[in-house]
């Protein structure tokens, strides 16, 4: 277990990252403007795919649906680090007690791997312009949900629990929100593990649809470029990679902060005994 000084330093790093999120890049602000135009020219079959993504998000929150990841591949990565000389069974509890640096290392590996996968996926769906864009949005949503669940496992949390899937969705929402939205989500997540806040957190399930709306609006002008056949290959690869990296970064920071705060509370508890 890290010392209190080490945990506080790690917490300062996360809080510095949070402060950096309080402003949107100029092009991100501009990118939200033409979404009305994008919505008007979007064919019915693309709208249908977006509707499917909404339905799949419902299934994810309720049961995990088709997006629920397997924990074993993540456990294997930690097994190789914690017990390099001999095989051993480990579970979520042992990962939750692993060094924070190890958690960060595995999460970074997964972030790069999933971002590369998203780039290939974006290039593939960018070949046909607007016709393959209908496939890209649900696939990108699925990749984003997958990497966030894998990061949850890296920090010792289990997305098979409904409460944890809500945290995953909140991370996704954070990555796609504006300044006001980010502040509100940070305030919500700072109390996520407090017993008195649980009723409020569960009640937020009623507003999950705004996540999908925000997520799709965030594409804005960027997806307009992907509608151009052939040229969409380059735009699709770049945009999907950057989107997954941003989502993964948000997940890493928010889960890291949550684990740090839990360890600080544990230290305070033992110190008070």
N, C-alpha and C positions, 0 to 999 in steps of 0.2 A: 504494500500500500504506500502511495506517495506521502511525503510529508505535507503538513499544512501549508508551508511556504510554497512548495511546488504546485499544489492545487490552486492556491490563490493567484500565483503567477499565470497558470493556465487559464484561470477564470478571467484575468485581465485581458489576455489575448483574445478570448472569445468576445468579451465586451467591447474591445476595440473594433473587432469585425462588425459587431452589431451597429456601432456608431457609423461605420462606413456605409451601412445599408440605408442610412437616412436620406439619401438623395439618389435620384435616378440619373443614369447617364443620359445626356441630351437626346441621343438617338432613340433611347427607350421611350422617352416622353413623346417624341415625334412619332414613334412607331405605333402609338395607340390611336392616332388621329384617323387614319384611313380605314379603320376596321369596319366602319359603317359601309364604306364602299365595298370592302371585301365581302361583307355579309350580303350585300345586294347582288353581287355577281356570282355568289357561290351556288352551284347547281344543287338540285334537290338530292342527288345521290350523296353529295358531300355532307349536306345537312343530316341526312339519314345516318351517316357514319358518326357524326357528332352526337346524335341522339343515342346511338349504340354505346358510345363512350360514357354517356351519362348513366345509362342503365348498368353498365359494367362497374362504374364507380359505386353504385348502390350495392351491388353484389359484393364488392370488395369490402365495404364498410360492415356489411352484415355478416358475411361468412368468409371473406377472403377471395371468394370466387376463383376465377382462372388466374388471378394475379398473385395469389399467395405463394411465396417462395418456400423452398425447402431449406431447413437450417443446416443440414449435414455438410454441404460444401463449405459453409462458413466455419463450422466447427472444425473441419479438417485443416483449414488454414491455421487456426489457433493451436490445434493438436501438434502440428509440425513445429510450432514455435515453443510451446510449453513443454512438450515431451519429445524432443528431437531424436533421442537415442532409443526410445522404445515406444511402441504403440500404447495408447491409453484412451479410455473413454472419457470424454468431457461433455459437459452440458452448459446450459445458459448461466448457471450459478458460477461455474468456474470461470467462464468468460467475463462475467460481471466483476470478478475479483482480479482480472488480469491487469497488468500495468497499463496506464493510460496511453503511454507511448506505443505500446503494441496495438492497442485498439486503433489509434490514429494511423499506424502503418498499414494495417489490413484494409481499413476504410479507404485509404489513398489508392491502394492497389486496385480495389474494386471500382473506384471512381474512374480511373484511367481506362480500365478494361471496358466498362459500360459505355463510356464516352466514345471510345473507338468503335464499339458495336453500333452505337447510335449514328455515327458518321457514315458507316457503310449502309445502314438502313436508310438514312436520309438521301444518300447518293442514289440508291436503288429506286426509291420512290420518287426521286426528282427527275427520272428519265422521261416520264410521260406527262410532266407538267401537272395541270389541274386534275387530270384523270387519275393519277396515282397519289395526288395530295389527299384524296379521300381515305387512302390506306395509311398515310403517314401519321395523321393526328392520333388515331387510336393506338398505333404501334408506339409512338413516342410517349403517350400517356402511360402505356404498359411498362415501357423501359424505365420511366421515371419512378413509377410505383415500385418496381422491382429493386432498383438501386437504393431507394429509401428504406425498404424492408431489410436489405442486406446490411446497410449501415446500422439499422436498429439492432440487428443481431451482433454486429461488431462491438457494440457498446453494452451488450448484455441484456437487451430487451427482446421480447418475443412477440412478433407481429401476428401470431395466431390468436392473440387476445384482442378483443374488440377495442378496448381502451387504447392499445398500442397502434391499432390501425387508424384510429382517429388522430393520433400524434403524427403518423405518417402523412395523412391528408393535410394536416396543418402545416407540415414542412413544405409540402407541395404548394400549398396556398401562399406561404410566405415567399417562396421563390418567384411567384408570379404577381405579387401584390405591389401596389404603389406605396409611397412613404407612409400614409395614414394607415393603410392596411398592415404594413410590416410592424408598426408600433403597437397596434392592437393585438396582433398575433403574439408578439414578444411578451406583452403583458399577460395574455392568457396562458402561454406556455410556462411563464415563470411561476405560476401557481398550479401547474398541471398535476403535481404529485401531492398537493395538500388535500387532506381528507375533506375539508370544508368546501373545496372547489370542485369536487367530483361531480356533483349534481349539475353544476353550471357547464362543465365540460361535456358531459353526456348530452345535455340539452342542445349543445351546438351541432349535434348531428342533423338537426332539422335544417340547418343552413348550409349543408355541404354542397348544394348545387352551385353556389357562387364560386366554388373552387374551379369547377369545370368551365364556367363562364369566363372567369379571370384567366384561366390557363389558355383558352383558345384566343381570347382577345389579345393576349400578350404577344401572339405571333405578328399581328398587324401587318405593316408594310413588308416585313421580312418574308412572310409567306407569299406575298404578291410576286416576289422574284422567283420563288420556287415554282410558280405556275408556268414559267416559260420552259417549254420542252428543251432538253439537253442542257441548257444553262442551269436548269433547276438541279442538276447533279451536283454542281459546285456549291450552290446556295443551300441545298438540302443537307449535304454533308457537314458544312460549316455550322449551320443553324442548329441542327440536331445535336451535334457534338457540344456546342456551347450551352445549349439548353440543359442537357443532361449534366454537364459539369457544374452549372449553376445550381441545379436541384441537389446534386450530390454535396456540393459545398455547404448549402444551407442545412442539409440533413446532418452532415458531420459536425458542424458548429453547434447546432441546437441539441443534438444528442450528447455531444461532448460536454456542453454546459450542464445538461441534466445530470450526467454521471458525476461531474465534479461537485455539484451542489449536494448530491446524495452522499458522497464521501465526506464532504465537510460536515454535514449533519451528523453522520455516524461518528466522526471524530469529536464533535461537540458533545454528543451523547455520552461517549465513553469518558470524556474529560470531566463531565458533570457528575459521574458516579463516584 
